[in-house]
Amino acid sequence: MLGLVKKTLLTGIGLAVVTKDKAETFVKDLVEKGELTENEGKDFISSILAKSEQAKKELEERVETIVNKVLGTMNVATKADIERLEKKIDEDD
């Protein structure tokens, strides 16, 4: 499972760290080489940034799921558990 987690994190991080500046620099080079038109470059940047944002969201969801699963196996009190106990203490006072 650790291998899957590591692979998932690295893949997500790789896409998530693509910044607009890096994408623009990359596309600018392709346009200068004549491999893309300016319109194709703009579309490509938009596509890369959208994929980067989606990868970031998916990574966050996966990490949250894994962390919750691990915490569930460790019998650690959840926020809901603590809130329930606080409420019970307040009611007893």
ZINORTA-V26286 format. One record per residue. N is the residue number from 1. BURIAL is b if it has 24 or more other ideal C-beta (glycine too) atoms within 12 Angstrom, else e. D_LAST is the distance of its C-alpha to the last C-alpha in whole Angstrom. Layout:
BEGIN
N&BURIAL&D_LAST + N&BURIAL&D_LAST
END
This chain:
BEGIN
1&e&46 + 2&e&46 + 3&e&49 + 4&e&48 + 5&e&45 + 6&e&47 + 7&e&50 + 8&b&48 + 9&b&46 + 10&e&50 + 11&e&51 + 12&b&48 + 13&e&48 + 14&e&52 + 15&b&52 + 16&b&49 + 17&e&50 + 18&b&53 + 19&e&53 + 20&e&55 + 21&e&58 + 22&e&58 + 23&b&59 + 24&e&61 + 25&e&63 + 26&e&64 + 27&b&65 + 28&e&67 + 29&e&69 + 30&e&70 + 31&e&71 + 32&e&73 + 33&e&75 + 34&e&75 + 35&e&73 + 36&e&71 + 37&e&72 + 38&e&69 + 39&e&68 + 40&e&67 + 41&b&66 + 42&e&63 + 43&e&62 + 44&b&62 + 45&b&60 + 46&e&57 + 47&e&57 + 48&b&56 + 49&b&54 + 50&e&52 + 51&e&53 + 52&b&51 + 53&e&48 + 54&e&48 + 55&b&48 + 56&b&45 + 57&e&43 + 58&e&44 + 59&b&43 + 60&e&40 + 61&e&39 + 62&b&41 + 63&e&39 + 64&e&35 + 65&e&36 + 66&e&38 + 67&e&35 + 68&e&32 + 69&e&34 + 70&e&35 + 71&e&31 + 72&e&30 + 73&e&33 + 74&e&31 + 75&e&28 + 76&e&26 + 77&e&22 + 78&e&23 + 79&e&21 + 80&e&20 + 81&e&19 + 82&e&17 + 83&e&15 + 84&e&15 + 85&e&12 + 86&e&11 + 87&e&10 + 88&e&9 + 89&e&6 + 90&e&5 + 91&e&5 + 92&e&4 + 93&e&0
END
